[in-house]
């Protein structure tokens, strides 16, 4: 693989409906995508999961644009790669900025699969031909609206319901859900909204037989989660705290969690995701793939990584139509009875619709070998 032309685009797409978590409400998403063309004419695609505000982690769409334009893209133009891991070695001197790195790294993985004439999931080591998916539901204005949304999603066959919680909308919300849906696979996502001072409140969630509570404490914490997990029965799932293989290793050794959410962008790409996956498999820690409200390119990469064997819990990679009026890939991601079929085409297996991309592009810059 020898990248000869790279196009960076920033897109702005409106969500079908607002999505609310403990750190804010989104009505649209502005994000970067990367198109990497090599000397063979093959094209790899990557998408950043970063948000416009540093609420989930320290990265934003603007900081991603800066790191991509000034450091990452210039580093790969004209270089040859036999394997995507060589790119990771090349840019190891750049600290963090993992979502920006992932935007390039996933595009190179897509390019690698296309140059080898195989689907991306196969070169990643995936084994599944289809994956079960769940759905993430943001904080609603009323319990009635939340219950109606859950019923709608269960009727469509989703295999897991994730609800966002925050102080004041937690125990009683879960209690009302369990009154109506006593047996559904249910988890709560706190997005770092609590501290150890809330331990008595968090203990109350044990009575509801949750699959897990995701990231209840500080976004960068591992030690306090270890203390909490020892005092509650509900499995803790770490999300924001796990940014690398080393983070996952430390969390497992300390007993900070019983489940890990792998987000490709948060850990810097597919290669690090595979390392974390293999570590968790070795220690019998289930993993699943969370989402960052990705459009089609990012969604396709999530589907590919979820085909690995230790992804034992349904992820958040729902259908395109759940979030977007129209997506930027063809065909759009479809879910039937809670199942997504792995695409059989080379690379990510979906065709990027360049007319749709053009429609939503608010910034574009090309880079070529000089």
C-alpha positions as CSV (number, residue, x, y, z in Angstrom):
1,X,0.0,0.0,0.0
2,X,1.4,3.4,-1.0
3,X,-1.0,6.3,-0.4
4,X,-0.8,8.9,-3.2
5,X,-3.9,11.0,-2.6
6,X,-5.7,11.7,0.6
7,X,-8.9,13.8,1.0
8,X,-10.0,15.1,4.4
9,X,-13.6,16.1,4.7
10,X,-15.6,17.5,7.5
11,X,-19.3,16.6,7.3
12,X,-22.3,18.0,9.2
13,X,-25.4,15.8,9.5
14,X,-28.6,16.3,11.4
15,X,-29.8,13.5,13.7
16,X,-33.3,12.2,13.3
17,X,-34.0,13.1,16.9
18,X,-32.0,14.6,19.8
19,X,-29.8,12.3,21.7
20,X,-29.3,13.2,25.4
21,X,-26.6,11.8,27.8
22,X,-25.3,13.0,31.2
23,X,-22.9,15.4,29.4
24,X,-25.3,17.1,27.0
25,X,-27.8,16.8,24.1
26,X,-26.8,16.4,20.4
27,X,-29.1,17.3,17.5
28,X,-26.5,17.0,14.8
29,X,-23.0,15.7,14.4
30,X,-20.0,17.3,12.7
31,X,-17.2,14.9,12.1
32,X,-14.2,14.1,9.9
33,X,-13.9,11.4,7.3
34,X,-10.8,10.4,5.4
35,X,-10.5,9.0,1.8
36,X,-7.1,7.4,1.2
37,X,-6.3,6.4,-2.4
38,X,-3.2,4.3,-3.2
39,X,-1.2,3.9,-6.4
40,X,-3.3,0.8,-7.3
41,X,-6.5,3.0,-7.4
42,X,-7.9,1.3,-4.3
43,X,-9.6,3.6,-1.7
44,X,-9.7,3.2,2.0
45,X,-12.2,5.0,4.2
46,X,-12.0,6.1,7.9
47,X,-14.3,8.2,10.1
48,X,-13.6,10.0,13.4
49,X,-15.9,9.5,16.4
50,X,-14.9,12.8,18.0
51,X,-17.6,15.3,19.0
52,X,-17.7,19.0,18.6
53,X,-17.2,19.5,22.3
54,X,-14.7,17.7,24.7
55,X,-17.4,16.0,26.8
56,X,-16.7,12.4,26.0
57,X,-12.9,12.8,25.9
58,X,-10.4,15.5,25.2
59,X,-10.7,15.4,21.4
60,X,-13.0,17.4,19.3
61,X,-13.7,17.7,15.6
62,X,-11.5,20.7,15.3
63,X,-8.6,19.2,17.2
64,X,-8.9,16.1,15.0
65,X,-8.8,18.3,11.9
66,X,-5.6,19.9,13.1
67,X,-3.8,16.7,14.0
68,X,-4.9,15.0,10.7
69,X,-3.8,18.0,8.5
70,X,-0.6,18.9,10.3
71,X,0.8,15.6,11.4
72,X,-0.9,12.3,10.5
73,X,-1.7,12.9,6.8
74,X,1.7,14.2,5.9
75,X,3.3,11.3,7.7
76,X,1.7,8.7,5.4
77,X,1.7,10.3,1.9
78,X,4.2,8.5,-0.3
79,X,5.1,5.9,2.3
80,X,4.7,2.2,1.6
81,X,3.0,-0.2,4.1
82,X,2.9,-4.0,4.0
83,X,0.5,-4.0,7.0
84,X,-1.5,-1.3,9.0
85,X,0.6,-2.0,12.1
86,X,3.5,-0.3,10.4
87,X,1.5,3.0,10.5
88,X,1.0,2.6,14.2
89,X,4.7,2.2,14.8
90,X,5.4,5.2,12.6
91,X,3.1,7.6,14.5
92,X,3.8,6.3,18.0
93,X,5.6,9.5,18.9
94,X,2.3,11.4,18.7
95,X,0.7,11.3,22.2
96,X,-3.0,10.3,22.6
97,X,-5.2,12.0,19.9
98,X,-6.5,8.4,19.4
99,X,-9.6,9.3,17.5
100,X,-7.6,11.3,15.0
101,X,-5.2,8.3,14.7
102,X,-8.0,5.9,14.3
103,X,-9.4,7.9,11.4
104,X,-6.3,7.2,9.4
105,X,-5.6,3.7,10.8
106,X,-9.0,2.4,10.0
107,X,-8.8,3.8,6.5
108,X,-5.5,2.0,6.0
109,X,-7.0,-1.3,7.3
110,X,-9.8,-0.8,4.7
111,X,-7.2,-0.2,2.0
112,X,-5.2,-3.2,3.2
113,X,-8.3,-5.5,2.9
114,X,-9.1,-4.1,-0.5
115,X,-5.6,-4.7,-1.8
116,X,-5.9,-8.3,-0.6
117,X,-9.3,-8.7,-2.1
118,X,-11.1,-9.8,1.1
119,X,-13.6,-8.3,3.5
120,X,-12.2,-6.2,6.3
121,X,-13.6,-8.5,9.0
122,X,-11.6,-11.4,7.7
123,X,-8.2,-9.6,7.9
124,X,-9.1,-8.5,11.4
125,X,-9.6,-12.1,12.4
126,X,-13.3,-12.1,12.6
127,X,-15.2,-15.3,12.7
128,X,-18.9,-14.4,12.7
129,X,-21.1,-14.0,9.7
130,X,-23.7,-12.0,11.6
131,X,-23.8,-10.1,14.8
132,X,-26.5,-9.4,17.4
133,X,-27.1,-5.8,18.2
134,X,-28.7,-3.7,20.9
135,X,-29.8,-0.1,21.0
136,X,-28.8,2.9,23.0
137,X,-31.6,5.1,24.2
138,X,-30.8,8.7,25.4
139,X,-32.4,10.4,28.4
140,X,-36.0,11.1,27.8
141,X,-38.2,13.9,29.1
142,X,-40.7,11.5,30.6
143,X,-40.9,7.8,31.8
144,X,-43.8,7.4,29.4
145,X,-41.7,8.4,26.4
146,X,-38.9,6.1,27.5
147,X,-41.1,3.1,28.0
148,X,-42.7,3.6,24.6
149,X,-39.3,3.8,23.0
150,X,-38.2,0.6,24.7
151,X,-41.3,-1.2,23.6
152,X,-40.7,0.0,20.0
153,X,-37.1,-1.2,20.1
154,X,-38.0,-4.6,21.6
155,X,-40.7,-5.1,18.9
156,X,-37.9,-4.7,16.3
157,X,-36.0,-7.5,17.9
158,X,-33.0,-5.7,19.5
159,X,-31.1,-8.0,21.8
160,X,-30.1,-5.4,24.4
161,X,-31.5,-2.1,25.7
162,X,-29.0,0.5,27.0
163,X,-30.5,3.5,28.8
164,X,-28.6,6.6,29.8
165,X,-28.8,7.6,33.4
166,X,-27.6,10.6,35.5
167,X,-28.2,11.9,39.0
168,X,-32.0,12.4,39.5
169,X,-32.8,10.1,36.6
170,X,-31.4,6.7,37.7
171,X,-32.9,4.3,40.3
172,X,-36.5,5.3,39.8
173,X,-36.2,5.3,36.1
174,X,-34.7,1.7,36.1
175,X,-37.4,0.7,38.6
176,X,-40.2,1.8,36.3
177,X,-38.6,0.0,33.3
178,X,-38.4,-3.2,35.3
179,X,-42.1,-2.9,36.3
180,X,-43.0,-3.0,32.6
181,X,-40.1,-5.1,31.2
182,X,-39.0,-7.4,34.0
183,X,-36.9,-9.7,31.9
184,X,-35.4,-7.7,29.0
185,X,-31.5,-7.6,28.7
186,X,-31.1,-4.1,30.3
187,X,-28.0,-2.0,31.1
188,X,-27.5,1.5,32.4
189,X,-24.9,3.9,31.0
190,X,-23.8,6.6,33.4
191,X,-21.1,8.4,31.3
192,X,-19.1,9.2,34.4
193,X,-21.9,11.0,36.2
194,X,-21.3,9.7,39.7
195,X,-18.6,9.5,42.4
196,X,-17.8,7.1,45.3
197,X,-20.0,9.3,47.4
198,X,-22.9,7.9,45.5
199,X,-22.1,4.3,46.4
200,X,-25.3,3.7,48.4
201,X,-27.4,4.9,45.5
202,X,-25.5,2.7,43.0
203,X,-26.0,-0.3,45.3
204,X,-29.7,0.1,44.8
205,X,-29.3,-0.9,41.2
206,X,-28.3,-4.4,42.2
207,X,-32.0,-5.3,42.7
208,X,-32.8,-4.8,39.0
209,X,-30.7,-7.6,37.5
210,X,-28.9,-5.3,35.1
211,X,-26.4,-6.7,32.5
212,X,-24.0,-4.0,33.6
213,X,-23.6,-0.4,34.7
214,X,-21.3,1.4,32.3
215,X,-18.7,3.9,33.4
216,X,-20.4,5.1,36.6
217,X,-17.3,7.0,37.9
218,X,-14.7,9.4,36.6
219,X,-13.9,9.2,32.9
220,X,-10.2,8.4,33.5
221,X,-10.5,6.3,36.6
222,X,-9.6,2.7,37.2
223,X,-8.8,2.6,41.0
224,X,-12.2,4.0,42.3
225,X,-14.0,1.6,40.0
226,X,-12.1,-1.3,41.6
227,X,-13.4,-0.1,45.0
228,X,-16.9,0.2,43.7
229,X,-17.0,-3.2,42.0
230,X,-16.1,-4.9,45.2
231,X,-19.1,-3.4,46.9
232,X,-21.8,-3.9,44.2
233,X,-23.1,-7.0,42.5
234,X,-23.9,-5.3,39.2
235,X,-21.1,-5.9,36.8
236,X,-19.2,-2.7,36.0
237,X,-18.3,-2.1,32.3
238,X,-15.5,0.4,31.6
239,X,-15.7,2.6,28.6
240,X,-14.0,6.0,28.8
241,X,-11.3,4.7,31.2
242,X,-10.0,2.1,28.7
243,X,-7.9,4.0,26.1
244,X,-5.3,1.3,25.5
245,X,-4.2,-2.3,26.0
246,X,-2.3,-1.1,29.1
247,X,-5.4,0.4,30.6
248,X,-7.4,-2.8,30.0
249,X,-4.6,-4.8,31.6
250,X,-4.5,-2.6,34.7
251,X,-8.3,-2.6,35.0
252,X,-8.4,-6.4,34.8
253,X,-5.6,-6.8,37.3
254,X,-7.3,-4.4,39.8
255,X,-10.7,-6.0,39.4
256,X,-12.1,-2.6,38.2
257,X,-14.7,-4.2,35.9
258,X,-16.2,-7.4,34.6
259,X,-16.9,-6.2,31.1
260,X,-15.1,-3.8,28.7
261,X,-16.7,-1.7,26.0
262,X,-14.3,-1.4,23.0
263,X,-14.7,1.7,20.9
264,X,-12.4,1.7,17.9
265,X,-11.8,5.5,18.0
266,X,-11.3,5.7,21.7
267,X,-8.4,3.2,21.7
268,X,-6.8,4.4,18.4
269,X,-8.0,2.0,15.8
270,X,-8.4,-1.7,14.9
271,X,-4.9,-2.9,15.9
272,X,-5.3,-1.8,19.6
273,X,-8.9,-3.0,19.6
274,X,-7.7,-6.5,18.6
275,X,-5.0,-6.4,21.4
276,X,-7.6,-5.5,24.0
277,X,-10.0,-8.1,22.6
278,X,-7.4,-10.9,22.8
279,X,-6.4,-9.8,26.4
280,X,-10.1,-10.0,27.5
281,X,-10.5,-13.4,25.8
282,X,-7.5,-14.7,27.8
283,X,-9.1,-13.5,31.1
284,X,-12.7,-14.4,30.2
285,X,-13.9,-10.8,30.2
286,X,-16.8,-10.3,27.7
287,X,-16.4,-7.3,25.4
288,X,-18.9,-5.4,23.2
289,X,-18.7,-2.5,20.7
290,X,-20.1,0.8,21.7
291,X,-20.9,3.7,19.4
292,X,-20.3,7.4,19.0
293,X,-23.3,8.1,16.8
294,X,-21.2,7.2,13.7
295,X,-22.3,7.6,10.2
296,X,-22.0,4.8,7.7
297,X,-18.2,4.5,7.4
298,X,-17.6,4.4,11.2
299,X,-20.6,2.1,11.5
300,X,-19.1,-0.3,8.9
301,X,-15.8,-0.5,10.9
302,X,-17.8,-1.2,14.1
303,X,-19.5,-4.1,12.4
304,X,-16.2,-5.5,11.2
305,X,-14.5,-5.5,14.6
306,X,-17.6,-7.0,16.3
307,X,-17.1,-10.1,14.3
308,X,-14.3,-11.2,16.6
309,X,-15.1,-14.0,18.9
310,X,-15.0,-12.3,22.3
311,X,-17.6,-9.8,21.4
312,X,-20.1,-11.7,23.4
313,X,-22.6,-8.9,24.3
314,X,-24.7,-7.2,21.7
315,X,-23.3,-3.8,20.7
316,X,-24.7,-0.4,19.9
317,X,-24.3,-0.6,16.1
318,X,-27.9,-0.1,15.1
319,X,-29.4,0.6,11.6
320,X,-28.5,3.8,9.8
321,X,-32.2,4.8,9.7
322,X,-32.3,4.8,13.5
323,X,-30.1,7.9,13.6
324,X,-30.0,9.5,10.2
325,X,-32.5,10.7,7.6
326,X,-30.0,9.3,5.1
327,X,-26.6,7.7,5.4
328,X,-23.5,8.2,3.3
329,X,-23.1,4.5,2.4
330,X,-24.9,2.1,0.1
331,X,-26.6,-0.1,1.1
332,X,-27.3,1.5,4.5
333,X,-26.8,-0.6,7.6
334,X,-29.9,-2.7,8.1
335,X,-30.9,-4.7,11.2
336,X,-33.4,-7.5,10.8
337,X,-34.7,-9.1,14.0
338,X,-31.8,-7.6,15.9
339,X,-29.2,-9.1,13.5
340,X,-26.7,-7.4,11.2
341,X,-25.2,-9.5,8.4
342,X,-21.5,-9.1,7.8
343,X,-21.1,-7.6,4.3
344,X,-19.3,-9.9,1.8
345,X,-17.7,-7.1,-0.3
346,X,-14.0,-6.3,0.0
347,X,-12.9,-3.9,2.7
348,X,-15.6,-2.4,4.8
349,X,-18.1,-4.0,2.4
350,X,-20.2,-0.9,1.8
351,X,-20.0,1.6,-1.0
352,X,-19.5,5.2,0.1
353,X,-22.0,7.4,-1.7
354,X,-19.9,10.4,-2.9
355,X,-23.0,12.4,-3.8
356,X,-24.3,12.1,-0.2
357,X,-20.8,12.9,1.1
358,X,-20.7,16.0,-1.1
359,X,-24.2,17.1,0.2
360,X,-23.1,17.1,3.8
361,X,-19.5,18.3,3.4
362,X,-18.7,21.7,5.0
363,X,-14.9,21.5,4.6
364,X,-12.6,19.6,2.2
365,X,-8.9,19.5,1.6
366,X,-6.8,17.3,-0.6
367,X,-3.3,16.1,-0.1
368,X,-1.1,14.5,-2.8
369,X,2.4,13.2,-3.2
370,X,4.6,16.1,-4.3
